[in-house]
Amino acid sequence: LSNRDGIQDIKPTGKNPSDRALGVVAEIMRRRFFPAHITHKAWEGFHFAGHEIRITEATDCYGAVVWPSALVLCYFLETNSKQYNLVDKNVIEIGAGTGLVSIVASLLGALVTATDLPELLGNLQHNVLQNTKLKCKNQPHVKELSWGIDLEKNFPRSSCHFDYIMAADVVYHHPFLDELLLTFDHLCKNDTVILWAMRFRLDKENQFVGRFQTLFDLEVISNFPSLNITLYKAMRKGRMKARPSKLTV
Ligand SMILES: C[S@@+](CC[C@H](N)C(=O)[O-])C[C@H]1O[C@@H](n2cnc3c(N)ncnc32)[C@H](O)[C@@H]1O
């Protein structure tokens, strides 16, 4: 991450919120490790949910590497597994990329559907299988979901119910922001909780948050200015209860 995103390993110090956020960022980044020797396949390792997770990366598209937002969301899921108990919960991840969030949610007991564009599914399936086989209560599924396309056909409203929709770094410079909003809208029932880690980059994409709020109530769970990442919880308008008192970032 330090090369790709200018993230330094900052030690947790001090009591004010920004120092604490830096401390958590350092803790999150310590979950990542690299192969000791160069191998023919590029991979990265992560420690989450009591497991060593190995993610094979490709280099040719956005979904082929693990993005920092995914680490933020994984860390949140692991450290808040009491308040957000995922055991036997139906979870869908959109824009899953290499699959880290889906893998961690599965290791925490959820019944996960990891989705992305068709060209990403081979590597996604490989990572999901390699890291969850015989380790999870519920074996995860990998399925195509191109935002806005064939939603009712592939995810019929009458039979699909998700307790959680998870998304890490799905808003950036791409032409499918309308379709992304449509997808959230299609998948989200009245009791569905959206956990969304948003990396802020350019203003145009950031306006998406405002559009998102026309359909959903949004609550900031945690904020990491050094990463330009905010972790949000969202629900359909009027469905959000008061914030639980003891959330850890
Ligand atoms: C920046 S990557 C984030 C990947 C992963 N969530 C992470 O944080 O490591 C964005 C992801 O959105 C997916 N994506 C982009 N446009 C999409 C679309 N129209 N339909 C479905 N997925 C899309 C990409 O394939 C990619 O996996």
py3Dmol code that shows the C-alpha trace and the ligand (Angstrom):
import py3Dmol

protein = """\
ATOM      1  CA  LEU A   1       0.000   0.000   0.000  1.00  0.00           C
ATOM      2  CA  SER A   2       2.795   2.429   0.766  1.00  0.00           C
ATOM      3  CA  ASN A   3       3.904   2.389  -2.879  1.00  0.00           C
ATOM      4  CA  ARG A   4       0.451   2.558  -4.423  1.00  0.00           C
ATOM      5  CA  ASP A   5      -1.174   4.969  -2.005  1.00  0.00           C
ATOM      6  CA  GLY A   6       1.503   6.830  -0.122  1.00  0.00           C
ATOM      7  CA  ILE A   7       0.482   5.200   3.136  1.00  0.00           C
ATOM      8  CA  GLN A   8       3.119   5.172   5.817  1.00  0.00           C
ATOM      9  CA  ASP A   9       3.199   2.882   8.817  1.00  0.00           C
ATOM     10  CA  ILE A  10       2.137   5.379  11.464  1.00  0.00           C
ATOM     11  CA  LYS A  11       2.299   4.321  15.077  1.00  0.00           C
ATOM     12  CA  PRO A  12      -0.872   4.787  17.160  1.00  0.00           C
ATOM     13  CA  THR A  13      -0.221   7.674  19.551  1.00  0.00           C
ATOM     14  CA  GLY A  14      -2.210  10.351  21.368  1.00  0.00           C
ATOM     15  CA  LYS A  15      -5.792  10.590  22.425  1.00  0.00           C
ATOM     16  CA  ASN A  16      -7.410  12.877  19.893  1.00  0.00           C
ATOM     17  CA  PRO A  17      -9.597  11.331  17.155  1.00  0.00           C
ATOM     18  CA  SER A  18      -7.196  11.983  14.275  1.00  0.00           C
ATOM     19  CA  ASP A  19      -4.309  10.312  16.135  1.00  0.00           C
ATOM     20  CA  ARG A  20      -6.577   7.400  16.959  1.00  0.00           C
ATOM     21  CA  ALA A  21      -7.629   7.116  13.300  1.00  0.00           C
ATOM     22  CA  LEU A  22      -3.952   7.040  12.284  1.00  0.00           C
ATOM     23  CA  GLY A  23      -3.351   4.325  14.867  1.00  0.00           C
ATOM     24  CA  VAL A  24      -6.190   2.226  13.446  1.00  0.00           C
ATOM     25  CA  VAL A  25      -4.870   2.748   9.911  1.00  0.00           C
ATOM     26  CA  ALA A  26      -1.458   1.482  11.026  1.00  0.00           C
ATOM     27  CA  GLU A  27      -3.151  -1.526  12.655  1.00  0.00           C
ATOM     28  CA  ILE A  28      -5.151  -2.219   9.475  1.00  0.00           C
ATOM     29  CA  MET A  29      -2.037  -2.036   7.303  1.00  0.00           C
ATOM     30  CA  ARG A  30      -0.188  -4.446   9.568  1.00  0.00           C
ATOM     31  CA  ARG A  31      -2.725  -7.096   8.499  1.00  0.00           C
ATOM     32  CA  ARG A  32      -1.095  -7.180   5.085  1.00  0.00           C
ATOM     33  CA  PHE A  33       2.005  -9.182   4.193  1.00  0.00           C
ATOM     34  CA  PHE A  34       3.916 -10.132   1.070  1.00  0.00           C
ATOM     35  CA  PRO A  35       5.581 -13.326  -0.173  1.00  0.00           C
ATOM     36  CA  ALA A  36       9.052 -13.828   1.269  1.00  0.00           C
ATOM     37  CA  HIS A  37      10.296 -14.864  -2.167  1.00  0.00           C
ATOM     38  CA  ILE A  38       9.302 -13.709  -5.628  1.00  0.00           C
ATOM     39  CA  THR A  39       7.071 -16.350  -7.194  1.00  0.00           C
ATOM     40  CA  HIS A  40       5.645 -16.806 -10.679  1.00  0.00           C
ATOM     41  CA  LYS A  41       2.219 -15.658  -9.432  1.00  0.00           C
ATOM     42  CA  ALA A  42       1.643 -12.265  -7.789  1.00  0.00           C
ATOM     43  CA  TRP A  43      -0.108 -12.615  -4.457  1.00  0.00           C
ATOM     44  CA  GLU A  44      -0.557 -10.723  -1.226  1.00  0.00           C
ATOM     45  CA  GLY A  45      -1.374 -12.047   2.209  1.00  0.00           C
ATOM     46  CA  PHE A  46      -3.728 -10.739   4.866  1.00  0.00           C
ATOM     47  CA  HIS A  47      -4.564 -11.708   8.435  1.00  0.00           C
ATOM     48  CA  PHE A  48      -8.259 -11.408   9.211  1.00  0.00           C
ATOM     49  CA  ALA A  49     -10.823 -13.415  11.173  1.00  0.00           C
ATOM     50  CA  GLY A  50      -8.087 -15.668  12.577  1.00  0.00           C
ATOM     51  CA  HIS A  51      -6.962 -16.853   9.141  1.00  0.00           C
ATOM     52  CA  GLU A  52      -4.105 -16.239   6.788  1.00  0.00           C
ATOM     53  CA  ILE A  53      -5.699 -15.207   3.509  1.00  0.00           C
ATOM     54  CA  ARG A  54      -3.776 -15.317   0.240  1.00  0.00           C
ATOM     55  CA  ILE A  55      -5.066 -13.226  -2.613  1.00  0.00           C
ATOM     56  CA  THR A  56      -3.861 -13.748  -6.153  1.00  0.00           C
ATOM     57  CA  GLU A  57      -3.762 -10.501  -8.059  1.00  0.00           C
ATOM     58  CA  ALA A  58      -3.731  -9.650 -11.714  1.00  0.00           C
ATOM     59  CA  THR A  59      -2.460  -6.278 -12.897  1.00  0.00           C
ATOM     60  CA  ASP A  60      -4.645  -5.384 -15.822  1.00  0.00           C
ATOM     61  CA  CYS A  61      -7.828  -3.939 -14.333  1.00  0.00           C
ATOM     62  CA  TYR A  62      -9.319  -2.140 -11.332  1.00  0.00           C
ATOM     63  CA  GLY A  63     -10.675  -5.302  -9.810  1.00  0.00           C
ATOM     64  CA  ALA A  64      -7.400  -7.144  -9.997  1.00  0.00           C
ATOM     65  CA  VAL A  65      -5.713  -5.750  -6.898  1.00  0.00           C
ATOM     66  CA  VAL A  66      -6.874  -5.367  -3.311  1.00  0.00           C
ATOM     67  CA  TRP A  67      -7.777  -1.737  -2.610  1.00  0.00           C
ATOM     68  CA  PRO A  68      -7.353  -0.101   0.813  1.00  0.00           C
ATOM     69  CA  SER A  69     -11.121   0.323   1.248  1.00  0.00           C
ATOM     70  CA  ALA A  70     -11.434  -3.462   1.282  1.00  0.00           C
ATOM     71  CA  LEU A  71      -8.990  -3.665   4.197  1.00  0.00           C
ATOM     72  CA  VAL A  72     -10.913  -1.004   6.099  1.00  0.00           C
ATOM     73  CA  LEU A  73     -14.166  -2.929   5.642  1.00  0.00           C
ATOM     74  CA  CYS A  74     -12.561  -6.277   6.588  1.00  0.00           C
ATOM     75  CA  TYR A  75     -11.061  -4.774   9.729  1.00  0.00           C
ATOM     76  CA  PHE A  76     -14.443  -3.341  10.673  1.00  0.00           C
ATOM     77  CA  LEU A  77     -16.199  -6.681  10.145  1.00  0.00           C
ATOM     78  CA  GLU A  78     -13.634  -8.499  12.252  1.00  0.00           C
ATOM     79  CA  THR A  79     -13.513  -6.009  15.119  1.00  0.00           C
ATOM     80  CA  ASN A  80     -17.291  -5.494  15.265  1.00  0.00           C
ATOM     81  CA  SER A  81     -18.380  -9.078  14.836  1.00  0.00           C
ATOM     82  CA  LYS A  82     -20.521  -8.908  18.006  1.00  0.00           C
ATOM     83  CA  GLN A  83     -22.612  -5.901  16.937  1.00  0.00           C
ATOM     84  CA  TYR A  84     -22.601  -7.089  13.327  1.00  0.00           C
ATOM     85  CA  ASN A  85     -22.892 -10.834  13.793  1.00  0.00           C
ATOM     86  CA  LEU A  86     -22.636 -12.313  10.319  1.00  0.00           C
ATOM     87  CA  VAL A  87     -23.287 -15.951  11.209  1.00  0.00           C
ATOM     88  CA  ASP A  88     -25.838 -17.336   8.717  1.00  0.00           C
ATOM     89  CA  LYS A  89     -26.574 -13.839   7.411  1.00  0.00           C
ATOM     90  CA  ASN A  90     -27.181 -13.391   3.684  1.00  0.00           C
ATOM     91  CA  VAL A  91     -24.513 -11.102   2.297  1.00  0.00           C
ATOM     92  CA  ILE A  92     -23.923  -9.856  -1.221  1.00  0.00           C
ATOM     93  CA  GLU A  93     -20.763  -8.021  -2.187  1.00  0.00           C
ATOM     94  CA  ILE A  94     -20.856  -5.880  -5.312  1.00  0.00           C
ATOM     95  CA  GLY A  95     -17.638  -5.048  -7.177  1.00  0.00           C
ATOM     96  CA  ALA A  96     -15.875  -7.723  -5.139  1.00  0.00           C
ATOM     97  CA  GLY A  97     -12.652  -7.584  -7.200  1.00  0.00           C
ATOM     98  CA  THR A  98     -10.177 -10.068  -5.771  1.00  0.00           C
ATOM     99  CA  GLY A  99     -12.699 -11.118  -3.119  1.00  0.00           C
ATOM    100  CA  LEU A 100     -11.071 -10.190   0.208  1.00  0.00           C
ATOM    101  CA  VAL A 101     -14.234  -8.731   1.789  1.00  0.00           C
ATOM    102  CA  SER A 102     -16.349 -11.697   0.663  1.00  0.00           C
ATOM    103  CA  ILE A 103     -13.745 -14.113   2.031  1.00  0.00           C
ATOM    104  CA  VAL A 104     -13.610 -12.395   5.432  1.00  0.00           C
ATOM    105  CA  ALA A 105     -17.427 -12.237   5.640  1.00  0.00           C
ATOM    106  CA  SER A 106     -17.548 -15.969   4.825  1.00  0.00           C
ATOM    107  CA  LEU A 107     -14.911 -16.787   7.441  1.00  0.00           C
ATOM    108  CA  LEU A 108     -17.073 -14.872   9.927  1.00  0.00           C
ATOM    109  CA  GLY A 109     -19.977 -17.198   9.146  1.00  0.00           C
ATOM    110  CA  ALA A 110     -22.014 -15.366   6.510  1.00  0.00           C
ATOM    111  CA  LEU A 111     -23.642 -16.900   3.463  1.00  0.00           C
ATOM    112  CA  VAL A 112     -21.942 -14.807   0.822  1.00  0.00           C
ATOM    113  CA  THR A 113     -22.553 -14.070  -2.839  1.00  0.00           C
ATOM    114  CA  ALA A 114     -19.459 -12.385  -4.284  1.00  0.00           C
ATOM    115  CA  THR A 115     -20.182 -10.528  -7.519  1.00  0.00           C
ATOM    116  CA  ASP A 116     -18.340  -8.603 -10.193  1.00  0.00           C
ATOM    117  CA  LEU A 117     -18.007  -8.210 -13.960  1.00  0.00           C
ATOM    118  CA  PRO A 118     -17.666 -11.439 -15.998  1.00  0.00           C
ATOM    119  CA  GLU A 119     -13.956 -10.925 -16.725  1.00  0.00           C
ATOM    120  CA  LEU A 120     -13.168 -10.773 -13.009  1.00  0.00           C
ATOM    121  CA  LEU A 121     -14.978 -13.950 -12.023  1.00  0.00           C
ATOM    122  CA  GLY A 122     -12.186 -16.460 -12.751  1.00  0.00           C
ATOM    123  CA  ASN A 123      -9.689 -14.880 -10.380  1.00  0.00           C
ATOM    124  CA  LEU A 124     -12.441 -14.070  -7.873  1.00  0.00           C
ATOM    125  CA  GLN A 125     -13.618 -17.682  -7.837  1.00  0.00           C
ATOM    126  CA  HIS A 126     -10.043 -18.905  -7.433  1.00  0.00           C
ATOM    127  CA  ASN A 127      -9.385 -16.639  -4.424  1.00  0.00           C
ATOM    128  CA  VAL A 128     -12.731 -17.336  -2.787  1.00  0.00           C
ATOM    129  CA  LEU A 129     -12.333 -21.097  -3.128  1.00  0.00           C
ATOM    130  CA  GLN A 130      -8.696 -21.198  -2.067  1.00  0.00           C
ATOM    131  CA  ASN A 131      -9.377 -19.225   1.110  1.00  0.00           C
ATOM    132  CA  THR A 132     -12.736 -20.612   2.221  1.00  0.00           C
ATOM    133  CA  LYS A 133     -12.796 -24.304   1.297  1.00  0.00           C
ATOM    134  CA  LEU A 134     -13.339 -26.391   4.448  1.00  0.00           C
ATOM    135  CA  LYS A 135     -12.904 -23.256   6.583  1.00  0.00           C
ATOM    136  CA  CYS A 136     -16.403 -21.781   6.491  1.00  0.00           C
ATOM    137  CA  LYS A 137     -19.791 -22.717   7.863  1.00  0.00           C
ATOM    138  CA  ASN A 138     -21.389 -21.555   4.625  1.00  0.00           C
ATOM    139  CA  GLN A 139     -19.580 -21.964   1.321  1.00  0.00           C
ATOM    140  CA  PRO A 140     -19.656 -18.671  -0.632  1.00  0.00           C
ATOM    141  CA  HIS A 141     -20.952 -18.293  -4.183  1.00  0.00           C
ATOM    142  CA  VAL A 142     -19.446 -16.286  -7.000  1.00  0.00           C
ATOM    143  CA  LYS A 143     -21.833 -14.769  -9.519  1.00  0.00           C
ATOM    144  CA  GLU A 144     -21.805 -12.212 -12.302  1.00  0.00           C
ATOM    145  CA  LEU A 145     -23.377  -8.885 -11.468  1.00  0.00           C
ATOM    146  CA  SER A 146     -22.758  -6.108 -13.960  1.00  0.00           C
ATOM    147  CA  TRP A 147     -24.321  -3.051 -12.359  1.00  0.00           C
ATOM    148  CA  GLY A 148     -27.747  -2.206 -13.722  1.00  0.00           C
ATOM    149  CA  ILE A 149     -27.871  -5.203 -16.069  1.00  0.00           C
ATOM    150  CA  ASP A 150     -30.460  -8.001 -15.875  1.00  0.00           C
ATOM    151  CA  LEU A 151     -30.982  -7.309 -12.173  1.00  0.00           C
ATOM    152  CA  GLU A 152     -34.520  -8.670 -11.979  1.00  0.00           C
ATOM    153  CA  LYS A 153     -33.611 -11.714 -14.079  1.00  0.00           C
ATOM    154  CA  ASN A 154     -30.515 -12.659 -12.048  1.00  0.00           C
ATOM    155  CA  PHE A 155     -31.552 -11.334  -8.627  1.00  0.00           C
ATOM    156  CA  PRO A 156     -35.389 -11.414  -8.551  1.00  0.00           C
ATOM    157  CA  ARG A 157     -36.832  -9.127  -5.878  1.00  0.00           C
ATOM    158  CA  SER A 158     -39.349 -11.785  -4.856  1.00  0.00           C
ATOM    159  CA  SER A 159     -36.753 -14.419  -3.933  1.00  0.00           C
ATOM    160  CA  CYS A 160     -33.550 -12.520  -3.118  1.00  0.00           C
ATOM    161  CA  HIS A 161     -33.189 -11.178   0.379  1.00  0.00           C
ATOM    162  CA  PHE A 162     -29.876  -9.848   1.613  1.00  0.00           C
ATOM    163  CA  ASP A 163     -29.227  -8.890   5.226  1.00  0.00           C
ATOM    164  CA  TYR A 164     -26.147  -6.979   4.116  1.00  0.00           C
ATOM    165  CA  ILE A 165     -24.880  -5.414   0.921  1.00  0.00           C
ATOM    166  CA  MET A 166     -21.150  -4.800   1.074  1.00  0.00           C
ATOM    167  CA  ALA A 167     -19.153  -2.568  -1.231  1.00  0.00           C
ATOM    168  CA  ALA A 168     -15.545  -1.367  -1.102  1.00  0.00           C
ATOM    169  CA  ASP A 169     -14.251   1.312  -3.444  1.00  0.00           C
ATOM    170  CA  VAL A 170     -16.978   1.019  -6.059  1.00  0.00           C
ATOM    171  CA  VAL A 171     -17.212   4.761  -6.760  1.00  0.00           C
ATOM    172  CA  TYR A 172     -14.432   6.158  -8.929  1.00  0.00           C
ATOM    173  CA  HIS A 173     -13.985   7.439 -12.453  1.00  0.00           C
ATOM    174  CA  HIS A 174     -16.250   5.026 -14.341  1.00  0.00           C
ATOM    175  CA  PRO A 175     -19.358   5.622 -16.438  1.00  0.00           C
ATOM    176  CA  PHE A 176     -21.682   3.350 -14.443  1.00  0.00           C
ATOM    177  CA  LEU A 177     -22.583   5.487 -11.429  1.00  0.00           C
ATOM    178  CA  ASP A 178     -26.292   5.550 -12.405  1.00  0.00           C
ATOM    179  CA  GLU A 179     -26.241   1.774 -12.797  1.00  0.00           C
ATOM    180  CA  LEU A 180     -24.465   1.411  -9.459  1.00  0.00           C
ATOM    181  CA  LEU A 181     -27.197   3.376  -7.698  1.00  0.00           C
ATOM    182  CA  LEU A 182     -29.837   1.287  -9.494  1.00  0.00           C
ATOM    183  CA  THR A 183     -28.105  -1.851  -8.238  1.00  0.00           C
ATOM    184  CA  PHE A 184     -28.076  -0.705  -4.605  1.00  0.00           C
ATOM    185  CA  ASP A 185     -31.749   0.190  -5.019  1.00  0.00           C
ATOM    186  CA  HIS A 186     -32.647  -3.172  -6.549  1.00  0.00           C
ATOM    187  CA  LEU A 187     -30.830  -5.311  -3.961  1.00  0.00           C
ATOM    188  CA  CYS A 188     -31.795  -3.337  -0.852  1.00  0.00           C
ATOM    189  CA  LYS A 189     -34.896  -4.415   1.094  1.00  0.00           C
ATOM    190  CA  ASN A 190     -36.380  -2.473   4.012  1.00  0.00           C
ATOM    191  CA  ASP A 191     -34.230  -4.319   6.552  1.00  0.00           C
ATOM    192  CA  THR A 192     -31.033  -4.597   4.485  1.00  0.00           C
ATOM    193  CA  VAL A 193     -27.937  -2.891   5.875  1.00  0.00           C
ATOM    194  CA  ILE A 194     -25.422  -1.494   3.401  1.00  0.00           C
ATOM    195  CA  LEU A 195     -21.796  -1.372   4.554  1.00  0.00           C
ATOM    196  CA  TRP A 196     -19.882   0.777   2.102  1.00  0.00           C
ATOM    197  CA  ALA A 197     -16.242   1.853   2.240  1.00  0.00           C
ATOM    198  CA  MET A 198     -15.853   4.900   0.007  1.00  0.00           C
ATOM    199  CA  ARG A 199     -12.497   6.184  -1.177  1.00  0.00           C
ATOM    200  CA  PHE A 200     -12.800   9.875  -2.024  1.00  0.00           C
ATOM    201  CA  ARG A 201     -10.932  10.910  -5.142  1.00  0.00           C
ATOM    202  CA  LEU A 202     -12.483  13.433  -7.525  1.00  0.00           C
ATOM    203  CA  ASP A 203     -15.364  15.786  -6.953  1.00  0.00           C
ATOM    204  CA  LYS A 204     -17.585  14.378  -9.703  1.00  0.00           C
ATOM    205  CA  GLU A 205     -17.567  10.888  -8.247  1.00  0.00           C
ATOM    206  CA  ASN A 206     -17.960  12.272  -4.753  1.00  0.00           C
ATOM    207  CA  GLN A 207     -21.301  13.813  -5.728  1.00  0.00           C
ATOM    208  CA  PHE A 208     -22.490  10.217  -5.823  1.00  0.00           C
ATOM    209  CA  VAL A 209     -22.821  10.355  -2.027  1.00  0.00           C
ATOM    210  CA  GLY A 210     -25.461  13.087  -2.378  1.00  0.00           C
ATOM    211  CA  ARG A 211     -27.383  11.090  -4.968  1.00  0.00           C
ATOM    212  CA  PHE A 212     -27.125   7.974  -2.804  1.00  0.00           C
ATOM    213  CA  GLN A 213     -28.753   9.947   0.031  1.00  0.00           C
ATOM    214  CA  THR A 214     -31.872  10.560  -2.024  1.00  0.00           C
ATOM    215  CA  LEU A 215     -32.675   6.860  -1.526  1.00  0.00           C
ATOM    216  CA  PHE A 216     -30.831   5.879   1.634  1.00  0.00           C
ATOM    217  CA  ASP A 217     -30.074   7.238   5.099  1.00  0.00           C
ATOM    218  CA  LEU A 218     -26.350   7.348   5.606  1.00  0.00           C
ATOM    219  CA  GLU A 219     -24.328   7.170   8.795  1.00  0.00           C
ATOM    220  CA  VAL A 220     -20.554   7.579   9.037  1.00  0.00           C
ATOM    221  CA  ILE A 221     -19.170   4.609  10.950  1.00  0.00           C
ATOM    222  CA  SER A 222     -15.554   5.660  10.717  1.00  0.00           C
ATOM    223  CA  ASN A 223     -13.413   8.095   8.866  1.00  0.00           C
ATOM    224  CA  PHE A 224      -9.766   7.751   7.867  1.00  0.00           C
ATOM    225  CA  PRO A 225      -8.537  11.084   6.462  1.00  0.00           C
ATOM    226  CA  SER A 226      -5.026   9.717   5.838  1.00  0.00           C
ATOM    227  CA  LEU A 227      -6.557   7.207   3.410  1.00  0.00           C
ATOM    228  CA  ASN A 228      -9.364   9.470   2.136  1.00  0.00           C
ATOM    229  CA  ILE A 229     -11.701   6.636   3.093  1.00  0.00           C
ATOM    230  CA  THR A 230     -15.011   6.841   4.909  1.00  0.00           C
ATOM    231  CA  LEU A 231     -16.889   3.765   6.045  1.00  0.00           C
ATOM    232  CA  TYR A 232     -20.653   4.201   5.847  1.00  0.00           C
ATOM    233  CA  LYS A 233     -23.636   2.292   7.067  1.00  0.00           C
ATOM    234  CA  ALA A 234     -26.805   2.900   5.074  1.00  0.00           C
ATOM    235  CA  MET A 235     -30.395   1.742   5.048  1.00  0.00           C
ATOM    236  CA  ARG A 236     -33.499   2.672   3.124  1.00  0.00           C
ATOM    237  CA  LYS A 237     -34.823   6.048   4.162  1.00  0.00           C
ATOM    238  CA  GLY A 238     -36.591   5.961   7.512  1.00  0.00           C
ATOM    239  CA  ARG A 239     -35.375   2.437   8.400  1.00  0.00           C
ATOM    240  CA  MET A 240     -32.210   3.262  10.350  1.00  0.00           C
ATOM    241  CA  LYS A 241     -32.316   2.840  14.122  1.00  0.00           C
ATOM    242  CA  ALA A 242     -30.167   4.920  16.483  1.00  0.00           C
ATOM    243  CA  ARG A 243     -26.460   4.218  16.202  1.00  0.00           C
ATOM    244  CA  PRO A 244     -25.205   1.430  18.520  1.00  0.00           C
ATOM    245  CA  SER A 245     -23.199   3.046  21.301  1.00  0.00           C
ATOM    246  CA  LYS A 246     -19.962   1.057  21.239  1.00  0.00           C
ATOM    247  CA  LEU A 247     -18.708   0.765  17.695  1.00  0.00           C
ATOM    248  CA  THR A 248     -14.989   0.404  17.216  1.00  0.00           C
ATOM    249  CA  VAL A 249     -13.289   1.828  14.171  1.00  0.00           C
TER     250      VAL A 249
END
"""
ligand_1 = """\
27
LIG
C -11.577 -0.209 -7.293
S -12.132 -1.848 -7.565
C -12.496 -2.396 -5.917
C -12.394 -3.885 -5.807
C -12.594 -4.430 -4.394
N -13.917 -4.118 -3.900
C -11.532 -3.885 -3.453
O -11.853 -2.949 -2.704
O -10.418 -4.375 -3.464
C -13.773 -1.634 -8.268
C -14.506 -2.918 -8.576
O -15.763 -2.594 -9.176
C -15.955 -3.445 -10.281
N -16.806 -2.792 -11.292
C -16.550 -1.681 -12.009
N -17.543 -1.404 -12.857
C -18.475 -2.369 -12.670
C -19.751 -2.636 -13.258
N -20.255 -1.860 -14.215
N -20.438 -3.707 -12.818
C -19.941 -4.500 -11.842
N -18.738 -4.310 -11.247
C -18.011 -3.265 -11.666
C -14.566 -3.669 -10.832
O -14.499 -4.813 -11.671
C -13.770 -3.799 -9.561
O -13.733 -5.105 -9.073
"""
view = py3Dmol.view(width=600, height=400)
view.addModel(protein, "pdb")
view.setStyle({"model": 0}, {"cartoon": {"style": "trace"}})
view.addModel(ligand_1, "xyz")
view.setStyle({"model": 1}, {"stick": {}})
view.zoomTo()
view.show()
